[in-house]
């Protein structure tokens, strides 16, 4: 099931190993925290556009087979930056 949100605020971006980043956000429409993965359920590449304080219009799916503690994982299908706070 694809979830569409017009307001995902990027809260955190953390550098990881192997040229990846962990991107955390808050879906202002559904009032839930999300961790943004690629559409193939991988961590975002360091070239990912998501930056702290940006708000995106986004379509995402909840990740299948969640692995704790990452129960907020979602797979981004598409996104468009709306504005920066």
C-alpha positions in Angstrom: 0.0 0.0 0.0 1.4 3.4 -1.0 1.1 6.2 1.4 1.1 9.8 0.0 2.1 12.6 2.2 2.5 16.3 1.3 4.5 17.1 4.3 7.5 15.0 5.4 10.0 17.1 7.4 13.6 15.9 7.3 14.9 15.8 10.9 18.2 14.0 10.7 20.8 12.9 8.3 23.7 10.7 9.6 26.7 9.5 7.7 27.1 5.7 7.6 29.6 3.2 6.3 29.9 2.5 2.6 28.9 5.9 1.3 25.4 5.7 2.8 23.3 8.0 5.0 20.5 7.4 7.4 17.7 9.9 6.9 15.0 10.4 9.5 11.9 12.4 9.1 8.5 13.2 10.5 5.3 12.8 8.4 3.3 15.8 9.4 0.2 14.5 7.8 0.0 11.1 9.5 1.9 12.3 12.6 4.5 9.5 12.6 8.3 9.3 12.4 9.8 7.7 9.3 13.3 6.5 8.3 13.6 7.0 4.6 15.0 4.0 2.6 15.2 3.7 -1.2 12.5 2.0 -3.1 14.5 -1.3 -2.8 14.7 -1.0 1.0 18.3 0.1 1.1 19.8 3.0 3.0 20.0 6.2 1.1 23.2 6.9 -0.9 25.3 9.9 0.3 24.2 11.7 -2.8 20.6 11.6 -1.6 19.0 15.0 -1.8 17.3 14.9 1.7 18.7 17.6 4.0 17.6 18.6 7.5 14.8 21.2 7.6 13.5 20.4 4.1 9.8 19.4 3.6 9.0 16.9 0.9 5.8 15.8 -0.9 6.4 12.1 -0.9 4.9 8.7 -1.8 6.2 5.8 0.3 5.4 2.2 1.3 5.9 0.7 4.7 8.9 -1.6 4.6 8.1 -5.3 4.6 9.8 -7.5 7.2 10.8 -4.8 9.6 13.9 -5.4 11.6 13.9 -3.8 15.1 14.8 -1.2 16.2 13.9 0.3 12.8 10.1 -0.1 13.0 9.7 3.3 11.2 11.4 2.2 7.9 9.6 3.3 4.7 10.6 2.8 1.1 10.3 6.1 -0.8 8.7 5.7 -4.2 9.0 9.3 -5.3 9.5 12.7 -3.6 9.5 16.4 -4.5 11.0 19.1 -2.3 8.4 21.7 -1.3 10.4 24.1 0.8 13.0 24.6 3.5 12.2 25.8 7.0 
